[in-house]
């Protein structure tokens, strides 16, 4: 099924008999990807630390790029002159680009927002950069991604005055006044996101090549989420996203918002939960009927010696791993945990051990970050592969047995952040 004349096709092949989960496939002009899908984040045209063919070997079929960062460097016109983002970065499969709306949230201390758009201070040279709905779409049209996101107004999901938050202050065009009432901020964001989506849809110059997704806002207020979903889905698009999640709230609130919002989105269109997250968050959202996910966690944590396993995260800098010859995760089939199965004949068929990886991080050797990032991306892709099988077979109990982290205890799972942070 497709949305009007858009180039995206979404086929649902199986539905769970016990929940709203569905398994399917999204087809674009650059190929297809299976859903539910986990999309590694390649903010600046690269999944940090990994070669493109290694990303593909993890099972990833679609990756992300970011409008804001690529607009600043190297610039979308330069990329367009080289055939678009697929050609420029050497990735032949589907690509999704975020609009830059999240950066308006994450860089709120250096930008000003008004009805027309957001003015940023460039992270490259300090110059002022203007991003409007029209400009965000223009840049994404030049980048040429298969799926492009509307420019939205992403507020903090919780009242910044009640938490020790680093984000959440939104400056007006005058650059000094701050919106201090959180309810007013949420209401403004909801209405503005709808108005900006209308402008994005009018500005979209390549509907025959690129599929535009709208984004639902509303914070943790379920009534606002309902209104936002109604307004956003009133505009006929290829798919719809749940935005403004995992931007300050805990996992229980994420679960409550997703369980409420996902069923409000069209059943025959892809549903995308932006910036989430940890394994249990993903499973919760899949069971609510969500089809697409992205998060920087695999590579960001990988660069910081934090490895994901089926029983929870391990922190490889810890002294207890100094003489640990085990792989990161004995149940993992990645090239780090089982190199001989991927054509690298180590001595005695041994894995890259926890002891060796710990040494690499303490020696500040880049190979440590590369190997753990590769393992982490593989981990999430393997989880989604098993989730798709569970949907097909209604094998939820077997999934939980194979992945204890889904029911037990990694206490670090407090949500995640969308896209790459500066």
C-alpha positions as CSV (number, residue, x, y, z in Angstrom):
1,X,0.0,0.0,0.0
2,X,1.3,3.5,-0.8
3,X,0.3,7.0,0.2
4,X,-1.1,8.7,-3.0
5,X,1.7,9.0,-5.6
6,X,4.6,8.8,-3.1
7,X,7.4,6.4,-3.8
8,X,7.1,4.5,-0.5
9,X,5.3,1.2,-0.2
10,X,4.4,-0.4,3.1
11,X,3.4,-4.1,3.2
12,X,2.3,-5.8,6.4
13,X,3.1,-9.5,6.2
14,X,2.1,-10.6,9.7
15,X,0.3,-9.4,12.8
16,X,0.6,-10.7,16.3
17,X,-2.5,-12.4,17.7
18,X,-1.8,-11.1,21.2
19,X,-0.8,-7.4,20.8
20,X,-0.7,-4.7,18.2
21,X,2.8,-5.7,16.8
22,X,3.1,-6.1,13.1
23,X,5.9,-7.3,10.8
24,X,6.3,-6.0,7.3
25,X,8.5,-4.4,4.7
26,X,8.9,-0.8,3.5
27,X,10.1,-0.4,-0.1
28,X,11.7,2.8,-1.4
29,X,13.5,3.8,-4.6
30,X,16.8,2.6,-3.0
31,X,15.5,-0.7,-1.8
32,X,13.6,-2.3,1.0
33,X,13.9,-2.8,4.7
34,X,12.1,-5.1,7.1
35,X,10.0,-3.8,9.9
36,X,10.1,-3.4,12.8
37,X,13.4,-1.8,12.0
38,X,16.3,-0.4,14.0
39,X,18.1,2.3,12.0
40,X,21.7,3.2,13.0
41,X,22.3,6.9,13.2
42,X,24.8,8.3,10.7
43,X,24.4,12.0,11.6
44,X,27.2,13.4,9.4
45,X,27.1,10.9,6.7
46,X,28.7,8.1,8.6
47,X,27.8,5.6,11.4
48,X,30.6,6.7,13.7
49,X,33.6,4.3,13.6
50,X,32.1,1.8,11.2
51,X,32.8,1.0,7.6
52,X,29.6,1.0,5.4
53,X,29.9,-2.7,4.5
54,X,30.3,-3.5,8.2
55,X,27.1,-1.6,9.0
56,X,25.3,-3.7,6.4
57,X,26.8,-6.9,7.8
58,X,25.1,-6.2,11.1
59,X,21.7,-6.6,9.4
60,X,21.0,-2.8,9.2
61,X,19.1,-2.1,6.0
62,X,18.5,1.7,6.4
63,X,20.5,4.4,8.1
64,X,20.0,8.0,9.1
65,X,21.5,11.3,8.3
66,X,20.9,14.7,9.9
67,X,19.8,17.9,8.0
68,X,21.3,20.4,10.4
69,X,24.8,18.8,10.5
70,X,25.0,18.1,6.8
71,X,23.7,21.6,6.0
72,X,26.5,23.1,7.9
73,X,29.2,20.7,6.6
74,X,29.8,20.0,3.8
75,X,26.6,21.6,2.7
76,X,23.6,20.1,0.8
77,X,24.5,21.8,-2.6
78,X,27.9,20.1,-2.6
79,X,26.2,16.8,-1.8
80,X,23.6,17.3,-4.5
81,X,26.3,18.0,-7.1
82,X,27.7,14.6,-6.3
83,X,24.5,12.8,-6.9
84,X,22.9,13.0,-3.5
85,X,23.6,11.5,-0.1
86,X,23.5,7.9,-1.2
87,X,26.2,8.4,-3.8
88,X,28.3,10.8,-1.6
89,X,28.6,8.4,1.4
90,X,28.6,5.1,-0.5
91,X,25.4,3.7,1.0
92,X,23.2,2.1,-1.7
93,X,20.3,1.3,0.5
94,X,17.5,3.4,2.0
95,X,18.3,6.5,4.0
96,X,16.2,8.7,6.3
97,X,17.1,12.3,7.2
98,X,16.0,14.0,10.3
99,X,14.9,17.6,9.8
100,X,17.0,19.4,12.4
101,X,14.0,20.0,14.7
102,X,15.7,18.1,17.5
103,X,18.7,20.4,17.3
104,X,16.4,23.3,18.1
105,X,15.8,21.4,21.4
106,X,19.3,20.1,22.1
107,X,21.0,23.4,21.3
108,X,18.3,25.6,22.9
109,X,20.9,27.6,24.8
110,X,22.4,28.9,21.5
111,X,19.3,29.5,19.4
112,X,16.2,31.6,19.1
113,X,12.9,30.4,17.9
114,X,9.9,32.3,16.4
115,X,6.9,31.4,14.3
116,X,8.9,31.4,11.1
117,X,11.7,29.1,12.3
118,X,14.9,28.8,14.4
119,X,18.1,30.8,14.3
120,X,21.1,28.7,15.3
121,X,24.7,29.6,16.2
122,X,26.8,27.3,14.0
123,X,28.8,24.7,15.8
124,X,31.4,25.0,13.0
125,X,32.3,28.7,13.0
126,X,29.8,30.5,15.3
127,X,27.9,32.2,12.5
128,X,24.2,32.5,12.7
129,X,22.2,30.0,10.6
130,X,18.5,30.2,9.9
131,X,16.4,27.0,9.6
132,X,12.7,27.2,8.6
133,X,10.3,24.5,7.6
134,X,10.9,25.5,3.9
135,X,14.7,25.5,4.4
136,X,14.7,22.1,6.2
137,X,12.8,20.6,3.3
138,X,15.0,22.3,0.7
139,X,18.1,20.8,2.3
140,X,16.5,17.4,2.5
141,X,15.4,17.6,-1.2
142,X,19.0,18.3,-2.1
143,X,20.3,15.5,0.1
144,X,17.9,13.1,-1.6
145,X,17.1,10.7,1.2
146,X,14.3,8.2,0.7
147,X,12.4,9.3,3.8
148,X,12.5,12.9,5.0
149,X,11.1,14.4,8.2
150,X,9.0,17.5,8.7
151,X,10.6,20.3,10.7
152,X,8.9,20.3,14.1
153,X,9.0,22.2,17.3
154,X,10.3,19.7,19.9
155,X,9.7,20.9,23.5
156,X,11.1,19.3,26.7
157,X,8.7,16.6,27.7
158,X,8.9,17.5,31.4
159,X,8.8,20.8,33.1
160,X,12.4,22.0,33.3
161,X,11.8,23.7,36.6
162,X,11.1,20.4,38.2
163,X,14.3,18.6,37.0
164,X,18.0,19.3,36.8
165,X,17.7,19.5,33.0
166,X,20.3,20.9,30.6
167,X,17.7,21.6,28.0
168,X,14.3,23.2,27.9
169,X,14.9,26.9,27.8
170,X,13.4,28.3,24.6
171,X,14.4,31.8,23.6
172,X,12.1,33.9,21.6
173,X,13.2,35.9,18.5
174,X,14.2,38.7,20.8
175,X,16.7,36.3,22.3
176,X,16.1,37.2,26.0
177,X,12.6,36.4,27.1
178,X,12.0,32.8,28.2
179,X,8.8,30.8,28.2
180,X,8.6,29.7,31.9
181,X,5.2,28.0,31.9
182,X,5.7,24.4,30.7
183,X,2.0,24.0,29.7
184,X,2.2,27.1,27.6
185,X,5.4,25.7,25.9
186,X,3.7,22.4,25.2
187,X,0.7,24.0,23.7
188,X,2.8,26.4,21.6
189,X,4.8,23.4,20.3
190,X,1.8,21.4,19.4
191,X,0.2,24.1,17.3
192,X,3.4,25.3,15.8
193,X,4.4,21.7,14.7
194,X,1.1,21.4,12.8
195,X,1.6,24.8,11.1
196,X,5.1,23.9,10.2
197,X,4.1,20.6,8.8
198,X,1.6,22.3,6.5
199,X,4.5,24.5,5.3
200,X,6.8,21.5,4.9
201,X,4.2,19.7,2.7
202,X,3.8,22.8,0.5
203,X,7.6,23.2,0.1
204,X,8.3,19.5,-0.7
205,X,9.6,19.6,-4.3
206,X,10.4,15.9,-4.8
207,X,7.3,13.9,-3.8
208,X,7.9,11.5,-6.6
209,X,11.3,10.5,-5.1
210,X,11.1,11.2,-1.4
211,X,8.5,10.3,1.2
212,X,7.6,13.0,3.9
213,X,6.8,11.9,7.4
214,X,5.0,14.1,10.0
215,X,5.8,14.2,13.7
216,X,3.4,14.1,16.6
217,X,4.2,16.2,19.7
218,X,2.5,16.9,23.0
219,X,5.0,16.0,25.7
220,X,3.6,13.5,28.3
221,X,0.1,15.1,28.2
222,X,-2.1,12.4,26.6
223,X,-4.8,14.8,25.6
224,X,-2.3,17.0,23.8
225,X,-0.9,13.8,22.1
226,X,-4.4,13.0,20.9
227,X,-4.9,16.4,19.5
228,X,-1.5,16.5,17.8
229,X,-2.0,13.1,16.3
230,X,-5.4,14.2,14.9
231,X,-4.0,17.3,13.4
232,X,-0.8,15.7,11.9
233,X,-2.6,12.7,10.4
234,X,-5.2,15.0,8.8
235,X,-2.4,15.8,6.3
236,X,-2.0,12.8,4.0
237,X,1.6,11.7,4.2
238,X,3.7,8.5,3.7
239,X,4.2,7.9,7.4
240,X,4.0,9.4,10.8
241,X,6.4,9.7,13.8
242,X,6.1,10.0,17.5
243,X,8.5,12.8,18.5
244,X,9.4,14.5,21.7
245,X,9.9,11.2,23.5
246,X,13.0,10.3,25.7
247,X,13.8,14.0,26.1
248,X,13.8,14.1,29.9
249,X,11.1,11.6,31.0
250,X,11.7,8.1,32.4
251,X,10.9,4.7,30.9
252,X,7.4,4.5,32.5
253,X,6.4,7.8,30.9
254,X,7.9,6.8,27.6
255,X,5.8,3.6,27.8
256,X,2.6,5.5,28.7
257,X,3.0,8.0,25.8
258,X,3.8,5.4,23.2
259,X,1.0,3.1,24.2
260,X,-1.4,6.0,23.9
261,X,-0.1,7.6,20.8
262,X,0.8,4.6,18.5
263,X,-2.9,3.5,18.0
264,X,-3.8,7.0,17.0
265,X,-1.7,6.8,13.9
266,X,-3.0,5.3,10.6
267,X,-2.8,1.5,10.7
268,X,-1.8,1.3,7.1
269,X,1.2,3.7,7.3
270,X,4.6,3.2,8.9
271,X,4.9,4.4,12.5
272,X,8.2,5.8,13.6
273,X,9.3,6.3,17.3
274,X,12.2,8.8,17.2
275,X,15.2,8.4,19.4
276,X,14.3,5.3,21.3
277,X,16.2,3.5,22.7
278,X,16.9,0.7,25.1
279,X,15.9,-2.9,24.5
280,X,12.8,-2.9,26.7
281,X,11.7,0.5,25.3
282,X,11.9,-1.0,21.8
283,X,9.9,-4.1,22.7
284,X,7.2,-2.0,24.4
285,X,6.8,0.2,21.3
286,X,6.7,-2.8,18.9
287,X,3.9,-4.3,20.9
288,X,2.1,-1.0,20.7
289,X,2.4,-1.2,16.9
290,X,5.5,0.9,16.1
291,X,7.5,0.0,13.0
292,X,10.7,2.1,13.0
293,X,13.3,3.2,15.5
294,X,16.6,5.0,15.7
295,X,19.1,5.8,18.4
296,X,22.7,6.8,18.9
297,X,23.1,4.4,21.8
298,X,25.0,1.6,20.1
299,X,27.8,3.8,18.7
300,X,27.8,6.4,21.4
301,X,28.0,3.8,24.2
302,X,30.5,1.8,22.1
303,X,32.9,4.8,22.0
304,X,32.7,4.9,25.8
305,X,33.5,1.2,26.4
306,X,29.9,0.3,27.3
307,X,28.8,-2.9,25.6
308,X,25.2,-4.2,25.3
309,X,24.6,-7.9,26.0
310,X,21.5,-10.0,26.2
311,X,21.6,-9.8,30.0
312,X,22.4,-6.0,30.3
313,X,25.2,-3.6,29.7
314,X,28.8,-4.2,30.8
315,X,31.3,-1.4,31.2
316,X,34.6,-2.7,29.8
317,X,36.8,-0.2,31.6
318,X,36.1,-2.0,34.9
319,X,39.0,-3.7,36.5
320,X,37.2,-7.0,36.8
321,X,37.6,-7.5,33.0
322,X,41.4,-7.1,33.1
323,X,41.9,-10.8,32.7
324,X,38.6,-11.9,31.3
325,X,39.0,-14.0,28.2
326,X,35.3,-14.2,27.4
327,X,33.7,-12.5,24.5
328,X,31.5,-9.4,25.2
329,X,28.4,-11.7,24.9
330,X,28.7,-15.5,24.5
331,X,25.3,-15.5,22.8
332,X,26.2,-12.9,20.2
333,X,27.1,-13.9,16.6
334,X,28.9,-10.7,15.7
335,X,32.5,-10.5,14.2
336,X,33.8,-9.4,17.6
337,X,32.3,-12.2,19.6
338,X,32.8,-14.9,16.9
339,X,35.4,-13.7,14.4
340,X,36.2,-17.1,12.9
341,X,32.6,-17.3,11.7
342,X,33.2,-14.1,9.7
343,X,36.4,-15.2,8.0
344,X,39.0,-14.1,10.6
345,X,40.9,-17.1,11.9
346,X,42.1,-16.0,15.3
347,X,44.5,-18.2,17.3
348,X,42.5,-21.1,18.6
349,X,39.3,-19.5,17.3
350,X,39.2,-17.2,20.2
351,X,37.0,-14.1,20.3
352,X,38.2,-10.6,20.9
353,X,38.2,-10.8,24.6
354,X,36.9,-8.5,27.3
355,X,40.5,-8.2,28.5
356,X,41.8,-7.1,25.1
357,X,39.0,-4.6,24.6
358,X,39.6,-3.1,28.1
359,X,43.3,-2.8,27.2
360,X,42.4,-0.9,24.0
361,X,40.3,1.6,25.8
362,X,42.9,2.2,28.5
363,X,45.5,2.6,25.8
364,X,43.2,5.0,23.9
365,X,43.4,2.9,20.8
366,X,40.6,3.6,18.3
367,X,40.1,-0.1,17.6
368,X,38.3,-0.5,21.0
369,X,35.6,1.9,20.0
370,X,35.3,0.4,16.6
371,X,34.9,-3.2,17.8
372,X,32.4,-2.3,20.6
373,X,30.4,-0.1,18.3
374,X,30.2,-2.9,15.8
375,X,29.1,-5.3,18.4
376,X,26.5,-2.9,19.8
377,X,24.9,-2.2,16.4
378,X,24.9,-6.0,15.7
379,X,23.2,-6.5,19.1
380,X,20.3,-4.2,18.3
381,X,19.8,-5.6,14.8
382,X,19.8,-9.1,16.2
383,X,17.2,-8.1,18.7
384,X,14.9,-6.7,16.0
385,X,15.4,-9.8,13.9
386,X,14.3,-11.9,16.8
387,X,11.4,-9.5,17.5
388,X,10.2,-9.9,13.9
389,X,10.3,-13.7,14.3
390,X,8.3,-13.4,17.5
391,X,5.6,-11.4,15.7
392,X,5.4,-14.0,13.0
393,X,5.2,-16.9,15.4
394,X,3.7,-15.1,18.4
395,X,6.8,-16.4,20.2
396,X,7.0,-13.7,22.9
397,X,7.9,-16.1,25.7
398,X,10.8,-17.6,23.7
399,X,12.0,-14.1,22.9
400,X,12.1,-13.2,26.6
401,X,14.0,-16.4,27.4
402,X,16.6,-15.6,24.7
403,X,16.9,-11.9,25.7
404,X,16.8,-11.7,29.6
405,X,17.5,-7.9,29.3
406,X,13.9,-7.5,28.2
407,X,12.5,-8.6,31.5
408,X,15.4,-8.1,33.9
409,X,17.7,-5.8,35.0
410,X,19.9,-3.3,33.4
411,X,19.3,-0.4,35.7
412,X,20.8,2.1,33.3
413,X,17.8,2.0,31.0
414,X,16.4,5.4,31.6
415,X,15.4,6.3,28.0
416,X,17.6,7.6,25.3
417,X,18.1,10.7,23.1
418,X,17.2,11.1,19.4
419,X,19.9,11.6,16.9
420,X,23.5,12.6,17.5
421,X,24.2,15.3,20.0
422,X,26.8,18.0,19.4
